[in-house]
Amino acid sequence: MLISFGFDIVYDCKQPTPMLLSLNVHASRAADLLVPDLLVTEPSVPRSAYHDGFGNWCTRLVAPAGLFKLSTRGVLKDSGALDPVHPNAHQHDIASLPEDVLVFLLGSRYCETDLLMNTAWQLFGTTPLGWARVQAICDFVHTHIAFAYTDARNTRTAFEAFNERKGVCRDYAHLAVAFCRCMNIPARYCAGYLGDMGVPPPYGPMDFAGWFEAYLDGAWHTFDPRNNIPRLGRVLMARGRDATDVALTTSFGPNTLASFQVYTDEVGA
């Protein structure tokens, strides 16, 4: 299948404002791009690109004072397959984990493992190890949090989401990530596009999506506690410890989000 994707984001900046952007498709999907998602700014400004410590493709620029628009359109070739399910994937003991995944066992800005450790072991300590334990975490988070766009808050942490029992996809992912880490399962936060392909209406407003990956059986596997079913058409943009590492825009100055639209649709050949 072919997926058309993109966004239009407009900021109103009070002064020239440096920004870091993670708005491109992840390098792991670069070979699937038929139309590259080139970043366009209005007005046009100089920018530079780099790969961060998590392998995400990032852009640096300085937004001028006034209205500043970021946009892109791309087309990506996708298998059309649902998220893979590997129910027999086993859980590693910590001593056998590769060094590069150990950071995803630690607490982070939005995933407070110290505050959730006892709760995690009370809830999941008797569940089977491996895939079944991660799925049990997703099942709990899926029913524990009530989803509503009006409940979005960019400062909400996993511990707060657990206690408030409300949030959006990033809150589901943060809580599941924190619980996995408490249970000695490396987990990392993911952000990207996830359209409505393959699911029945009604459809909500299109937005970027948050999910996570757990390290089992020598590989990273996709889990999505917000939807809690395998989905198709998932397009990764960035990975990290939590939403801090994969923030789509990080600005260093006062600004207001004036307009925000995301597009993700299946298209013909």
C-alpha positions as CSV (number, residue, x, y, z in Angstrom):
1,M,0.0,0.0,0.0
2,L,1.0,3.6,-0.4
3,I,0.6,6.1,2.4
4,S,0.4,9.9,1.8
5,F,1.4,11.8,4.9
6,G,2.4,15.3,6.1
7,F,1.5,18.2,8.3
8,D,1.0,22.0,8.4
9,I,2.1,23.6,11.7
10,V,2.0,27.3,12.3
11,Y,3.7,29.1,15.3
12,D,3.4,32.7,16.3
13,C,6.8,33.7,17.7
14,K,7.2,36.8,19.8
15,Q,10.9,37.1,18.8
16,P,13.5,35.1,16.8
17,T,13.3,31.7,18.3
18,P,15.7,28.8,18.0
19,M,14.0,25.4,17.4
20,L,15.0,21.8,17.3
21,L,12.6,19.7,15.1
22,S,12.1,15.9,14.9
23,L,9.5,16.1,12.0
24,N,10.9,13.7,9.4
25,V,10.3,10.0,8.9
26,H,12.8,7.9,10.8
27,A,15.9,6.7,8.9
28,S,14.8,3.1,9.2
29,R,11.9,3.9,6.8
30,A,14.0,6.1,4.4
31,A,14.2,3.3,1.8
32,D,10.4,3.2,1.7
33,L,10.0,6.8,0.7
34,L,8.7,7.4,-2.8
35,V,8.2,11.1,-2.3
36,P,10.7,12.4,0.4
37,D,9.2,14.4,3.2
38,L,11.2,17.6,2.6
39,L,10.6,20.2,5.3
40,V,9.3,23.5,4.0
41,T,9.3,26.7,6.0
42,E,7.4,29.9,5.4
43,P,9.2,32.2,5.4
44,S,12.2,30.3,4.2
45,V,15.0,30.2,6.8
46,P,18.5,28.5,6.9
47,R,18.5,25.1,8.7
48,S,20.9,22.3,9.4
49,A,20.3,18.6,10.0
50,Y,21.8,16.0,12.3
51,H,21.2,12.6,13.8
52,D,20.8,12.7,17.6
53,G,22.0,10.1,20.1
54,F,18.9,7.9,19.5
55,G,19.3,7.9,15.7
56,N,16.5,10.3,15.0
57,W,16.8,12.7,12.1
58,C,16.6,16.3,13.5
59,T,16.6,19.8,12.1
60,R,17.9,23.1,13.7
61,L,16.7,26.5,12.7
62,V,15.8,29.9,14.0
63,A,12.1,30.9,13.5
64,P,11.7,34.6,12.8
65,A,9.3,36.8,14.8
66,G,5.7,36.5,13.7
67,L,3.8,33.7,12.0
68,F,6.1,30.8,11.0
69,K,4.8,27.7,9.1
70,L,6.4,24.3,9.0
71,S,5.0,21.8,6.4
72,T,5.8,18.7,4.4
73,R,4.1,16.1,2.2
74,G,5.5,12.7,1.5
75,V,4.5,9.3,0.1
76,L,5.7,6.1,1.6
77,K,5.5,2.4,0.4
78,D,4.2,0.1,3.2
79,S,3.7,-3.6,3.3
80,G,0.1,-3.1,4.6
81,A,0.7,-5.7,7.2
82,L,-0.5,-5.4,10.8
83,D,1.9,-4.9,13.6
84,P,3.7,-8.3,14.1
85,V,2.7,-10.4,17.1
86,H,5.3,-12.8,18.7
87,P,3.6,-14.4,21.7
88,N,6.5,-16.7,22.4
89,A,9.1,-13.9,22.6
90,H,11.0,-14.5,25.8
91,Q,12.2,-11.9,28.3
92,H,16.0,-11.5,28.9
93,D,17.6,-11.6,32.3
94,I,19.3,-8.3,32.8
95,A,22.8,-9.8,32.8
96,S,22.3,-10.9,29.2
97,L,21.0,-7.6,27.8
98,P,23.1,-5.7,25.2
99,E,24.7,-2.6,26.6
100,D,22.8,-0.3,24.2
101,V,19.4,-1.2,25.6
102,L,20.2,-0.7,29.3
103,V,19.3,3.0,29.2
104,F,15.8,1.9,28.4
105,L,15.5,0.2,31.8
106,L,16.1,3.4,33.7
107,G,13.6,6.0,34.9
108,S,13.3,9.2,32.8
109,R,11.5,12.5,32.8
110,Y,8.0,11.2,32.1
111,C,8.5,7.6,33.3
112,E,9.1,7.6,37.0
113,T,10.0,4.0,37.7
114,D,10.8,4.8,41.4
115,L,7.2,5.9,42.0
116,L,5.6,3.0,40.2
117,M,7.9,0.1,41.1
118,N,5.8,-1.3,44.0
119,T,2.5,-0.9,42.0
120,A,4.0,-2.6,39.0
121,W,5.1,-5.7,40.9
122,Q,1.7,-5.9,42.7
123,L,-0.1,-5.7,39.4
124,F,2.2,-7.8,37.1
125,G,4.5,-9.8,39.4
126,T,2.6,-13.1,38.8
127,T,2.1,-12.7,35.1
128,P,4.1,-14.9,32.7
129,L,7.5,-13.6,31.6
130,G,8.1,-12.2,28.1
131,W,5.4,-11.2,25.6
132,A,2.5,-12.1,27.8
133,R,3.8,-9.8,30.6
134,V,4.1,-6.8,28.2
135,Q,0.6,-7.6,26.8
136,A,-0.8,-7.7,30.4
137,I,0.7,-4.3,31.0
138,C,-0.9,-3.0,27.7
139,D,-4.3,-4.5,28.7
140,F,-4.2,-2.9,32.1
141,V,-3.1,0.6,30.7
142,H,-5.7,0.4,27.9
143,T,-8.6,0.0,30.4
144,H,-7.1,2.1,33.2
145,I,-6.8,5.4,31.2
146,A,-9.8,7.1,29.6
147,F,-8.9,8.7,26.3
148,A,-9.9,12.3,25.5
149,Y,-8.2,14.9,23.4
150,T,-9.5,17.6,25.9
151,D,-7.4,15.8,28.6
152,A,-4.1,16.4,26.8
153,R,-1.4,18.0,29.0
154,N,2.2,18.1,27.9
155,T,3.6,17.9,31.5
156,R,1.6,14.8,32.5
157,T,3.9,12.0,33.7
158,A,3.3,8.2,33.9
159,F,2.7,8.5,37.6
160,E,0.2,11.3,37.1
161,A,-1.5,9.4,34.3
162,F,-1.9,6.3,36.6
163,N,-3.5,8.4,39.3
164,E,-5.6,10.7,37.1
165,R,-6.7,7.8,34.9
166,K,-7.1,10.0,31.8
167,G,-4.9,11.2,28.9
168,V,-4.0,10.8,25.3
169,C,-1.8,8.3,23.4
170,R,1.5,9.6,24.9
171,D,0.2,9.0,28.4
172,Y,-0.8,5.4,27.6
173,A,2.7,4.9,26.2
174,H,4.5,6.5,29.1
175,L,2.7,4.5,31.7
176,A,3.3,1.2,29.8
177,V,6.9,2.1,29.3
178,A,7.4,2.8,33.0
179,F,5.7,-0.4,34.0
180,C,7.8,-2.4,31.6
181,R,11.0,-0.9,33.0
182,C,9.8,-1.6,36.5
183,M,9.5,-5.3,35.5
184,N,13.0,-5.3,34.0
185,I,11.9,-5.1,30.4
186,P,13.6,-2.5,28.3
187,A,11.1,-0.2,26.7
188,R,11.4,2.9,24.5
189,Y,8.9,5.6,23.5
190,C,8.0,6.0,19.8
191,A,6.3,8.8,17.9
192,G,5.0,8.9,14.3
193,Y,2.0,8.8,12.0
194,L,-0.8,6.3,12.5
195,G,-3.8,6.8,10.2
196,D,-7.3,5.2,10.3
197,M,-6.6,2.6,7.7
198,G,-8.1,-0.7,8.5
199,V,-10.3,0.5,11.4
200,P,-14.0,1.3,11.3
201,P,-15.5,4.8,11.8
202,P,-16.1,7.1,13.5
203,Y,-12.7,8.7,13.2
204,G,-11.2,11.3,15.5
205,P,-9.2,14.3,14.4
206,M,-5.9,13.3,12.8
207,D,-2.8,13.8,15.0
208,F,0.6,12.4,15.5
209,A,0.6,9.1,17.5
210,G,2.6,7.7,20.4
211,W,3.3,4.1,21.1
212,F,6.3,2.1,22.4
213,E,8.7,-0.8,21.7
214,A,9.7,-3.5,24.2
215,Y,13.0,-5.5,23.9
216,L,12.2,-9.2,23.9
217,D,14.0,-12.2,22.4
218,G,16.8,-10.1,21.0
219,A,14.6,-7.6,19.1
220,W,12.4,-4.5,19.6
221,H,8.7,-5.2,19.2
222,T,5.8,-2.7,18.7
223,F,3.1,-2.3,21.4
224,D,0.3,0.2,21.4
225,P,-1.7,0.4,24.7
226,R,-3.9,3.2,23.4
227,N,-5.4,1.0,20.6
228,N,-4.3,-2.3,22.0
229,I,-4.8,-4.1,18.8
230,P,-2.3,-4.7,15.9
231,R,-2.6,-1.8,13.4
232,L,-1.4,-1.2,9.9
233,G,0.1,1.9,8.3
234,R,2.3,2.8,11.3
235,V,5.1,5.3,10.2
236,L,7.9,5.9,12.7
237,M,9.4,9.3,13.1
238,A,11.4,9.2,16.3
239,R,12.4,7.0,19.3
240,G,13.7,7.8,22.7
241,R,13.5,7.3,26.5
242,D,10.2,9.3,26.5
243,A,8.5,12.2,24.9
244,T,11.3,14.5,25.9
245,D,13.7,12.7,23.4
246,V,11.2,12.6,20.6
247,A,9.5,16.1,20.9
248,L,8.4,17.0,17.4
249,T,9.3,20.7,18.1
250,T,11.4,22.0,20.9
251,S,11.5,25.8,21.0
252,F,13.7,28.2,23.0
253,G,11.6,31.3,23.3
254,P,8.0,32.4,23.7
255,N,5.6,31.3,21.0
256,T,2.0,30.2,20.5
257,L,0.7,27.3,18.4
258,A,-1.5,29.0,15.9
259,S,-2.5,26.1,13.7
260,F,-1.9,22.3,13.6
261,Q,-3.0,19.7,11.0
262,V,-1.7,16.2,10.3
263,Y,-2.5,14.1,7.2
264,T,-2.2,10.4,6.8
265,D,-4.1,8.5,4.1
266,E,-3.8,5.5,1.9
267,V,-3.5,6.6,-1.8
268,G,-3.5,4.8,-5.1
269,A,-0.5,3.9,-7.1
